[in-house]
């Protein structure tokens, strides 16, 4: 078996249509991540509540 044959290489070429599909998925997911609501207070900046446990 020839080690340089196309079937044994790990590099796969994308067709133009596949490249456009993958690029659009990447761009869409980036836009969704950028538009998510990040107004949630972080736990490091918010005060913690004091909790006490009553046991018998």
Predicted model as a PDB file, atoms N, CA, C, CB and O in Angstrom, pLDDT in the B-factor column:
MODEL        1                                                                  
ATOM      1  N   UNK A   1       0.846  -1.178   0.000  1.00 50.00           N  
ATOM      2  CA  UNK A   1       0.000   0.000   0.000  1.00 50.00           C  
ATOM      3  C   UNK A   1       0.890   1.240   0.000  1.00 50.00           C  
ATOM      4  CB  UNK A   1      -0.962  -0.001   1.222  1.00 50.00           C  
ATOM      5  O   UNK A   1       1.869   1.315   0.743  1.00 50.00           O  
ATOM      6  N   UNK A   2       0.554   2.168  -0.805  1.00 53.00           N  
ATOM      7  CA  UNK A   2       1.314   3.401  -0.927  1.00 53.00           C  
ATOM      8  C   UNK A   2       0.936   4.345   0.214  1.00 53.00           C  
ATOM      9  CB  UNK A   2       1.063   4.071  -2.304  1.00 53.00           C  
ATOM     10  O   UNK A   2      -0.239   4.690   0.333  1.00 53.00           O  
ATOM     11  N   UNK A   3       1.884   4.783   1.068  1.00 54.00           N  
ATOM     12  CA  UNK A   3       1.532   5.649   2.193  1.00 54.00           C  
ATOM     13  C   UNK A   3       1.060   7.038   1.764  1.00 54.00           C  
ATOM     14  CB  UNK A   3       2.713   5.787   3.112  1.00 54.00           C  
ATOM     15  O   UNK A   3       0.495   7.767   2.578  1.00 54.00           O  
ATOM     16  N   UNK A   4       1.277   7.411   0.526  1.00 55.00           N  
ATOM     17  CA  UNK A   4       0.857   8.728   0.058  1.00 55.00           C  
ATOM     18  C   UNK A   4      -0.434   8.687  -0.747  1.00 55.00           C  
ATOM     19  CB  UNK A   4       1.946   9.343  -0.774  1.00 55.00           C  
ATOM     20  O   UNK A   4      -0.808   9.678  -1.376  1.00 55.00           O  
ATOM     21  N   UNK A   5      -1.116   7.547  -0.730  1.00 56.00           N  
ATOM     22  CA  UNK A   5      -2.359   7.461  -1.488  1.00 56.00           C  
ATOM     23  C   UNK A   5      -3.434   8.332  -0.840  1.00 56.00           C  
ATOM     24  CB  UNK A   5      -2.836   5.996  -1.582  1.00 56.00           C  
ATOM     25  O   UNK A   5      -3.435   8.501   0.379  1.00 56.00           O  
ATOM     26  N   UNK A   6      -4.334   8.880  -1.623  1.00 55.00           N  
ATOM     27  CA  UNK A   6      -5.356   9.785  -1.068  1.00 55.00           C  
ATOM     28  C   UNK A   6      -6.255   9.131  -0.032  1.00 55.00           C  
ATOM     29  CB  UNK A   6      -6.207  10.327  -2.175  1.00 55.00           C  
ATOM     30  O   UNK A   6      -6.775   9.819   0.846  1.00 55.00           O  
ATOM     31  N   UNK A   7      -6.451   7.830  -0.113  1.00 54.00           N  
ATOM     32  CA  UNK A   7      -7.335   7.178   0.847  1.00 54.00           C  
ATOM     33  C   UNK A   7      -6.703   7.029   2.233  1.00 54.00           C  
ATOM     34  CB  UNK A   7      -7.736   5.820   0.325  1.00 54.00           C  
ATOM     35  O   UNK A   7      -7.422   6.840   3.215  1.00 54.00           O  
ATOM     36  N   UNK A   8      -5.371   7.109   2.329  1.00 51.00           N  
ATOM     37  CA  UNK A   8      -4.719   6.921   3.615  1.00 51.00           C  
ATOM     38  C   UNK A   8      -4.357   8.237   4.301  1.00 51.00           C  
ATOM     39  CB  UNK A   8      -3.482   6.092   3.435  1.00 51.00           C  
ATOM     40  O   UNK A   8      -3.868   8.218   5.430  1.00 51.00           O  
ATOM     41  N   UNK A   9      -4.582   9.356   3.661  1.00 54.00           N  
ATOM     42  CA  UNK A   9      -4.237  10.635   4.281  1.00 54.00           C  
ATOM     43  C   UNK A   9      -5.342  11.082   5.211  1.00 54.00           C  
ATOM     44  CB  UNK A   9      -3.975  11.706   3.215  1.00 54.00           C  
ATOM     45  O   UNK A   9      -6.510  10.744   5.020  1.00 54.00           O  
ATOM     46  N   UNK A  10      -4.959  11.852   6.228  1.00 57.00           N  
ATOM     47  CA  UNK A  10      -5.919  12.324   7.217  1.00 57.00           C  
ATOM     48  C   UNK A  10      -6.527  13.662   6.817  1.00 57.00           C  
ATOM     49  CB  UNK A  10      -5.253  12.444   8.577  1.00 57.00           C  
ATOM     50  O   UNK A  10      -7.471  14.119   7.461  1.00 57.00           O  
ATOM     51  N   UNK A  11      -6.021  14.290   5.788  1.00 65.00           N  
ATOM     52  CA  UNK A  11      -6.520  15.592   5.355  1.00 65.00           C  
ATOM     53  C   UNK A  11      -7.631  15.369   4.332  1.00 65.00           C  
ATOM     54  CB  UNK A  11      -5.372  16.470   4.754  1.00 65.00           C  
ATOM     55  O   UNK A  11      -7.442  14.698   3.317  1.00 65.00           O  
ATOM     56  N   UNK A  12      -8.794  15.951   4.627  1.00 71.00           N  
ATOM     57  CA  UNK A  12      -9.925  15.830   3.722  1.00 71.00           C  
ATOM     58  C   UNK A  12     -10.222  17.203   3.139  1.00 71.00           C  
ATOM     59  CB  UNK A  12     -11.173  15.247   4.450  1.00 71.00           C  
ATOM     60  O   UNK A  12     -10.226  18.207   3.851  1.00 71.00           O  
ATOM     61  N   UNK A  13     -10.460  17.232   1.884  1.00 78.00           N  
ATOM     62  CA  UNK A  13     -10.800  18.499   1.238  1.00 78.00           C  
ATOM     63  C   UNK A  13     -12.303  18.714   1.308  1.00 78.00           C  
ATOM     64  CB  UNK A  13     -10.313  18.524  -0.235  1.00 78.00           C  
ATOM     65  O   UNK A  13     -13.085  17.779   1.135  1.00 78.00           O  
ATOM     66  N   UNK A  14     -12.697  19.955   1.565  1.00 77.00           N  
ATOM     67  CA  UNK A  14     -14.103  20.306   1.605  1.00 77.00           C  
ATOM     68  C   UNK A  14     -14.530  20.819   0.240  1.00 77.00           C  
ATOM     69  CB  UNK A  14     -14.380  21.356   2.700  1.00 77.00           C  
ATOM     70  O   UNK A  14     -13.797  21.541  -0.436  1.00 77.00           O  
ATOM     71  N   UNK A  15     -15.724  20.428  -0.140  1.00 86.00           N  
ATOM     72  CA  UNK A  15     -16.264  21.007  -1.360  1.00 86.00           C  
ATOM     73  C   UNK A  15     -16.720  22.426  -1.049  1.00 86.00           C  
ATOM     74  CB  UNK A  15     -17.438  20.145  -1.929  1.00 86.00           C  
ATOM     75  O   UNK A  15     -16.816  22.812   0.116  1.00 86.00           O  
ATOM     76  N   UNK A  16     -16.994  23.181  -2.067  1.00 86.00           N  
ATOM     77  CA  UNK A  16     -17.431  24.559  -1.871  1.00 86.00           C  
ATOM     78  C   UNK A  16     -18.714  24.637  -1.068  1.00 86.00           C  
ATOM     79  CB  UNK A  16     -17.621  25.241  -3.204  1.00 86.00           C  
ATOM     80  O   UNK A  16     -18.859  25.514  -0.217  1.00 86.00           O  
ATOM     81  N   UNK A  17     -19.648  23.732  -1.327  1.00 89.00           N  
ATOM     82  CA  UNK A  17     -20.924  23.724  -0.618  1.00 89.00           C  
ATOM     83  C   UNK A  17     -20.725  23.374   0.853  1.00 89.00           C  
ATOM     84  CB  UNK A  17     -21.895  22.733  -1.273  1.00 89.00           C  
ATOM     85  O   UNK A  17     -21.329  24.004   1.722  1.00 89.00           O  
ATOM     86  N   UNK A  18     -19.893  22.386   1.143  1.00 88.00           N  
ATOM     87  CA  UNK A  18     -19.639  22.005   2.539  1.00 88.00           C  
ATOM     88  C   UNK A  18     -18.945  23.129   3.291  1.00 88.00           C  
ATOM     89  CB  UNK A  18     -18.789  20.729   2.605  1.00 88.00           C  
ATOM     90  O   UNK A  18     -19.250  23.377   4.457  1.00 88.00           O  
ATOM     91  N   UNK A  19     -18.018  23.806   2.637  1.00 90.00           N  
ATOM     92  CA  UNK A  19     -17.329  24.916   3.282  1.00 90.00           C  
ATOM     93  C   UNK A  19     -18.307  26.018   3.644  1.00 90.00           C  
ATOM     94  CB  UNK A  19     -16.228  25.464   2.378  1.00 90.00           C  
ATOM     95  O   UNK A  19     -18.242  26.568   4.743  1.00 90.00           O  
ATOM     96  N   UNK A  20     -19.208  26.345   2.739  1.00 91.00           N  
ATOM     97  CA  UNK A  20     -20.207  27.383   3.006  1.00 91.00           C  
ATOM     98  C   UNK A  20     -21.133  26.961   4.131  1.00 91.00           C  
ATOM     99  CB  UNK A  20     -21.019  27.692   1.743  1.00 91.00           C  
ATOM    100  O   UNK A  20     -21.490  27.787   4.971  1.00 91.00           O  
ATOM    101  N   UNK A  21     -21.535  25.693   4.171  1.00 92.00           N  
ATOM    102  CA  UNK A  21     -22.404  25.208   5.242  1.00 92.00           C  
ATOM    103  C   UNK A  21     -21.705  25.301   6.593  1.00 92.00           C  
ATOM    104  CB  UNK A  21     -22.837  23.763   4.971  1.00 92.00           C  
ATOM    105  O   UNK A  21     -22.294  25.793   7.556  1.00 92.00           O  
ATOM    106  N   UNK A  22     -20.467  24.841   6.680  1.00 92.00           N  
ATOM    107  CA  UNK A  22     -19.732  24.897   7.944  1.00 92.00           C  
ATOM    108  C   UNK A  22     -19.455  26.334   8.368  1.00 92.00           C  
ATOM    109  CB  UNK A  22     -18.421  24.129   7.827  1.00 92.00           C  
ATOM    110  O   UNK A  22     -19.530  26.659   9.552  1.00 92.00           O  
ATOM    111  N   UNK A  23     -19.135  27.188   7.411  1.00 93.00           N  
ATOM    112  CA  UNK A  23     -18.879  28.586   7.735  1.00 93.00           C  
ATOM    113  C   UNK A  23     -20.140  29.270   8.239  1.00 93.00           C  
ATOM    114  CB  UNK A  23     -18.332  29.324   6.518  1.00 93.00           C  
ATOM    115  O   UNK A  23     -20.073  30.063   9.178  1.00 93.00           O  
ATOM    116  N   UNK A  24     -21.284  28.981   7.636  1.00 94.00           N  
ATOM    117  CA  UNK A  24     -22.529  29.606   8.081  1.00 94.00           C  
ATOM    118  C   UNK A  24     -22.922  29.106   9.467  1.00 94.00           C  
ATOM    119  CB  UNK A  24     -23.658  29.329   7.080  1.00 94.00           C  
ATOM    120  O   UNK A  24     -23.445  29.880  10.269  1.00 94.00           O  
ATOM    121  N   UNK A  25     -22.685  27.844   9.764  1.00 94.00           N  
ATOM    122  CA  UNK A  25     -22.970  27.321  11.107  1.00 94.00           C  
ATOM    123  C   UNK A  25     -22.073  28.015  12.123  1.00 94.00           C  
ATOM    124  CB  UNK A  25     -22.763  25.778  11.162  1.00 94.00           C  
ATOM    125  O   UNK A  25     -22.538  28.397  13.197  1.00 94.00           O  
ATOM    126  N   UNK A  26     -20.801  28.182  11.799  1.00 93.00           N  
ATOM    127  CA  UNK A  26     -19.859  28.839  12.711  1.00 93.00           C  
ATOM    128  C   UNK A  26     -20.257  30.294  12.946  1.00 93.00           C  
ATOM    129  CB  UNK A  26     -18.426  28.766  12.152  1.00 93.00           C  
ATOM    130  O   UNK A  26     -20.242  30.763  14.084  1.00 93.00           O  
ATOM    131  N   UNK A  27     -20.609  31.008  11.885  1.00 94.00           N  
ATOM    132  CA  UNK A  27     -20.996  32.415  12.014  1.00 94.00           C  
ATOM    133  C   UNK A  27     -22.294  32.541  12.797  1.00 94.00           C  
ATOM    134  CB  UNK A  27     -21.146  33.067  10.629  1.00 94.00           C  
ATOM    135  O   UNK A  27     -22.414  33.408  13.662  1.00 94.00           O  
ATOM    136  N   UNK A  28     -23.273  31.677  12.501  1.00 93.00           N  
ATOM    137  CA  UNK A  28     -24.554  31.719  13.224  1.00 93.00           C  
ATOM    138  C   UNK A  28     -24.363  31.462  14.712  1.00 93.00           C  
ATOM    139  CB  UNK A  28     -25.530  30.688  12.643  1.00 93.00           C  
ATOM    140  O   UNK A  28     -24.950  32.159  15.540  1.00 93.00           O  
ATOM    141  N   UNK A  29     -23.554  30.478  15.059  1.00 91.00           N  
ATOM    142  CA  UNK A  29     -23.340  30.183  16.475  1.00 91.00           C  
ATOM    143  C   UNK A  29     -22.582  31.320  17.157  1.00 91.00           C  
ATOM    144  CB  UNK A  29     -22.574  28.860  16.639  1.00 91.00           C  
ATOM    145  O   UNK A  29     -22.811  31.590  18.336  1.00 91.00           O  
ATOM    146  N   UNK A  30     -21.688  31.984  16.437  1.00 89.00           N  
ATOM    147  CA  UNK A  30     -20.978  33.129  17.009  1.00 89.00           C  
ATOM    148  C   UNK A  30     -21.931  34.294  17.275  1.00 89.00           C  
ATOM    149  CB  UNK A  30     -19.849  33.577  16.073  1.00 89.00           C  
ATOM    150  O   UNK A  30     -21.822  34.969  18.299  1.00 89.00           O  
ATOM    151  N   UNK A  31     -22.857  34.527  16.357  1.00 89.00           N  
ATOM    152  CA  UNK A  31     -23.832  35.608  16.533  1.00 89.00           C  
ATOM    153  C   UNK A  31     -24.758  35.300  17.698  1.00 89.00           C  
ATOM    154  CB  UNK A  31     -24.652  35.822  15.244  1.00 89.00           C  
ATOM    155  O   UNK A  31     -25.067  36.188  18.493  1.00 89.00           O  
ATOM    156  N   UNK A  32     -25.201  34.062  17.809  1.00 88.00           N  
ATOM    157  CA  UNK A  32     -26.081  33.678  18.916  1.00 88.00           C  
ATOM    158  C   UNK A  32     -25.357  33.833  20.245  1.00 88.00           C  
ATOM    159  CB  UNK A  32     -26.576  32.227  18.744  1.00 88.00           C  
ATOM    160  O   UNK A  32     -25.941  34.315  21.216  1.00 88.00           O  
ATOM    161  N   UNK A  33     -24.099  33.431  20.300  1.00 85.00           N  
ATOM    162  CA  UNK A  33     -23.334  33.568  21.539  1.00 85.00           C  
ATOM    163  C   UNK A  33     -23.129  35.036  21.896  1.00 85.00           C  
ATOM    164  CB  UNK A  33     -21.978  32.864  21.411  1.00 85.00           C  
ATOM    165  O   UNK A  33     -23.138  35.389  23.075  1.00 85.00           O  
ATOM    166  N   UNK A  34     -22.948  35.884  20.907  1.00 84.00           N  
ATOM    167  CA  UNK A  34     -22.737  37.304  21.175  1.00 84.00           C  
ATOM    168  C   UNK A  34     -24.022  37.997  21.615  1.00 84.00           C  
ATOM    169  CB  UNK A  34     -22.180  37.991  19.941  1.00 84.00           C  
ATOM    170  O   UNK A  34     -23.967  39.002  22.323  1.00 84.00           O  
ATOM    171  N   UNK A  35     -25.166  37.478  21.210  1.00 83.00           N  
ATOM    172  CA  UNK A  35     -26.447  38.131  21.502  1.00 83.00           C  
ATOM    173  C   UNK A  35     -27.141  37.584  22.750  1.00 83.00           C  
ATOM    174  CB  UNK A  35     -27.368  37.985  20.321  1.00 83.00           C  
ATOM    175  O   UNK A  35     -28.220  38.058  23.106  1.00 83.00           O  
ATOM    176  N   UNK A  36     -26.556  36.619  23.406  1.00 79.00           N  
ATOM    177  CA  UNK A  36     -27.198  36.075  24.597  1.00 79.00           C  
ATOM    178  C   UNK A  36     -27.169  37.097  25.724  1.00 79.00           C  
ATOM    179  CB  UNK A  36     -26.513  34.773  25.038  1.00 79.00           C  
ATOM    180  O   UNK A  36     -26.319  37.986  25.751  1.00 79.00           O  
ATOM    181  N   UNK A  37     -28.095  36.960  26.638  1.00 66.00           N  
ATOM    182  CA  UNK A  37     -28.223  37.897  27.747  1.00 66.00           C  
ATOM    183  C   UNK A  37     -27.118  37.613  28.760  1.00 66.00           C  
ATOM    184  CB  UNK A  37     -29.630  37.794  28.410  1.00 66.00           C  
ATOM    185  O   UNK A  37     -27.108  36.560  29.398  1.00 66.00           O  
ATOM    186  N   UNK A  38     -26.203  38.544  28.904  1.00 66.00           N  
ATOM    187  CA  UNK A  38     -25.115  38.383  29.867  1.00 66.00           C  
ATOM    188  C   UNK A  38     -25.266  39.359  31.027  1.00 66.00           C  
ATOM    189  CB  UNK A  38     -23.758  38.584  29.182  1.00 66.00           C  
ATOM    190  O   UNK A  38     -24.271  39.742  31.643  1.00 66.00           O  
ATOM    191  N   UNK A  39     -26.504  39.769  31.336  1.00 63.00           N  
ATOM    192  CA  UNK A  39     -26.737  40.703  32.430  1.00 63.00           C  
ATOM    193  C   UNK A  39     -26.922  39.996  33.771  1.00 63.00           C  
ATOM    194  CB  UNK A  39     -27.952  41.551  32.129  1.00 63.00           C  
ATOM    195  O   UNK A  39     -27.302  40.630  34.756  1.00 63.00           O  
ATOM    196  N   UNK A  40     -26.663  38.725  33.819  1.00 61.00           N  
ATOM    197  CA  UNK A  40     -26.779  37.962  35.051  1.00 61.00           C  
ATOM    198  C   UNK A  40     -25.655  38.359  35.990  1.00 61.00           C  
ATOM    199  CB  UNK A  40     -26.750  36.443  34.769  1.00 61.00           C  
ATOM    200  O   UNK A  40     -24.506  38.458  35.558  1.00 61.00           O  
ATOM    201  N   UNK A  41     -25.953  38.590  37.268  1.00 58.00           N  
ATOM    202  CA  UNK A  41     -24.864  38.918  38.195  1.00 58.00           C  
ATOM    203  C   UNK A  41     -23.982  37.699  38.434  1.00 58.00           C  
ATOM    204  CB  UNK A  41     -25.425  39.440  39.534  1.00 58.00           C  
ATOM    205  O   UNK A  41     -24.478  36.582  38.579  1.00 58.00           O  
ATOM    206  N   UNK A  42     -22.708  37.919  38.473  1.00 57.00           N  
ATOM    207  CA  UNK A  42     -21.797  36.810  38.721  1.00 57.00           C  
ATOM    208  C   UNK A  42     -21.778  36.484  40.209  1.00 57.00           C  
ATOM    209  CB  UNK A  42     -20.375  37.144  38.218  1.00 57.00           C  
ATOM    210  O   UNK A  42     -22.080  37.341  41.041  1.00 57.00           O  
ATOM    211  N   UNK A  43     -21.428  35.263  40.540  1.00 55.00           N  
ATOM    212  CA  UNK A  43     -21.448  34.838  41.940  1.00 55.00           C  
ATOM    213  C   UNK A  43     -20.326  35.486  42.742  1.00 55.00           C  
ATOM    214  CB  UNK A  43     -21.340  33.321  42.032  1.00 55.00           C  
ATOM    215  O   UNK A  43     -20.447  35.627  43.959  1.00 55.00           O  
ATOM    216  N   UNK A  44     -19.244  35.881  42.091  1.00 59.00           N  
ATOM    217  CA  UNK A  44     -18.137  36.479  42.836  1.00 59.00           C  
ATOM    218  C   UNK A  44     -18.453  37.909  43.269  1.00 59.00           C  
ATOM    219  CB  UNK A  44     -16.867  36.462  41.993  1.00 59.00           C  
ATOM    220  O   UNK A  44     -17.908  38.382  44.266  1.00 59.00           O  
ATOM    221  N   UNK A  45     -19.307  38.594  42.548  1.00 56.00           N  
ATOM    222  CA  UNK A  45     -19.637  39.972  42.886  1.00 56.00           C  
ATOM    223  C   UNK A  45     -20.881  40.084  43.770  1.00 56.00           C  
ATOM    224  CB  UNK A  45     -19.838  40.769  41.623  1.00 56.00           C  
ATOM    225  O   UNK A  45     -21.063  41.102  44.437  1.00 56.00           O  
ATOM    226  N   UNK A  46     -21.729  39.072  43.789  1.00 64.00           N  
ATOM    227  CA  UNK A  46     -22.957  39.160  44.562  1.00 64.00           C  
ATOM    228  C   UNK A  46     -22.715  38.683  45.997  1.00 64.00           C  
ATOM    229  CB  UNK A  46     -24.075  38.332  43.896  1.00 64.00           C  
ATOM    230  O   UNK A  46     -21.834  37.862  46.254  1.00 64.00           O  
ATOM    231  N   UNK A  47     -23.509  39.211  46.914  1.00 76.00           N  
ATOM    232  CA  UNK A  47     -23.361  38.810  48.313  1.00 76.00           C  
ATOM    233  C   UNK A  47     -24.010  37.445  48.524  1.00 76.00           C  
ATOM    234  CB  UNK A  47     -23.991  39.867  49.263  1.00 76.00           C  
ATOM    235  O   UNK A  47     -25.036  37.133  47.920  1.00 76.00           O  
ATOM    236  N   UNK A  48     -23.416  36.659  49.366  1.00 79.00           N  
ATOM    237  CA  UNK A  48     -23.954  35.340  49.682  1.00 79.00           C  
ATOM    238  C   UNK A  48     -24.939  35.466  50.847  1.00 79.00           C  
ATOM    239  CB  UNK A  48     -22.808  34.338  50.028  1.00 79.00           C  
ATOM    240  O   UNK A  48     -24.757  36.293  51.741  1.00 79.00           O  
ATOM    241  N   UNK A  49     -25.978  34.642  50.824  1.00 82.00           N  
ATOM    242  CA  UNK A  49     -26.950  34.620  51.916  1.00 82.00           C  
ATOM    243  C   UNK A  49     -26.414  33.768  53.061  1.00 82.00           C  
ATOM    244  CB  UNK A  49     -28.318  34.079  51.428  1.00 82.00           C  
ATOM    245  O   UNK A  49     -25.761  32.748  52.844  1.00 82.00           O  
ATOM    246  N   UNK A  50     -26.704  34.207  54.285  1.00 86.00           N  
ATOM    247  CA  UNK A  50     -26.297  33.441  55.457  1.00 86.00           C  
ATOM    248  C   UNK A  50     -27.338  32.350  55.687  1.00 86.00           C  
ATOM    249  CB  UNK A  50     -26.145  34.362  56.721  1.00 86.00           C  
ATOM    250  O   UNK A  50     -28.535  32.626  55.757  1.00 86.00           O  
ATOM    251  N   UNK A  51     -26.874  31.119  55.802  1.00 84.00           N  
ATOM    252  CA  UNK A  51     -27.754  29.974  55.980  1.00 84.00           C  
ATOM    253  C   UNK A  51     -27.399  29.294  57.285  1.00 84.00           C  
ATOM    254  CB  UNK A  51     -27.645  28.986  54.790  1.00 84.00           C  
ATOM    255  O   UNK A  51     -26.231  29.018  57.558  1.00 84.00           O  
ATOM    256  N   UNK A  52     -28.430  29.021  58.100  1.00 87.00           N  
ATOM    257  CA  UNK A  52     -28.213  28.265  59.333  1.00 87.00           C  
ATOM    258  C   UNK A  52     -29.095  27.037  59.316  1.00 87.00           C  
ATOM    259  CB  UNK A  52     -28.502  29.130  60.587  1.00 87.00           C  
ATOM    260  O   UNK A  52     -30.229  27.094  58.842  1.00 87.00           O  
ATOM    261  N   UNK A  53     -28.589  25.928  59.825  1.00 85.00           N  
ATOM    262  CA  UNK A  53     -29.324  24.681  59.860  1.00 85.00           C  
ATOM    263  C   UNK A  53     -29.706  24.389  61.314  1.00 85.00           C  
ATOM    264  CB  UNK A  53     -28.483  23.516  59.246  1.00 85.00           C  
ATOM    265  O   UNK A  53     -28.869  24.434  62.216  1.00 85.00           O  
ATOM    266  N   UNK A  54     -30.980  24.091  61.514  1.00 88.00           N  
ATOM    267  CA  UNK A  54     -31.435  23.716  62.857  1.00 88.00           C  
ATOM    268  C   UNK A  54     -31.599  22.202  62.927  1.00 88.00           C  
ATOM    269  CB  UNK A  54     -32.773  24.431  63.217  1.00 88.00           C  
ATOM    270  O   UNK A  54     -32.385  21.624  62.176  1.00 88.00           O  
ATOM    271  N   UNK A  55     -30.859  21.563  63.826  1.00 86.00           N  
ATOM    272  CA  UNK A  55     -30.953  20.112  63.954  1.00 86.00           C  
ATOM    273  C   UNK A  55     -31.367  19.757  65.379  1.00 86.00           C  
ATOM    274  CB  UNK A  55     -29.604  19.433  63.587  1.00 86.00           C  
ATOM    275  O   UNK A  55     -31.192  20.561  66.295  1.00 86.00           O  
ATOM    276  N   UNK A  56     -31.898  18.593  65.566  1.00 76.00           N  
ATOM    277  CA  UNK A  56     -32.295  18.105  66.901  1.00 76.00           C  
ATOM    278  C   UNK A  56     -31.101  17.569  67.641  1.00 76.00           C  
ATOM    279  CB  UNK A  56     -33.372  17.017  66.795  1.00 76.00           C  
ATOM    280  O   UNK A  56     -31.233  17.115  68.778  1.00 76.00           O  
TER     281      UNK A  56                                                      
ENDMDL                                                                          
END                                                                             
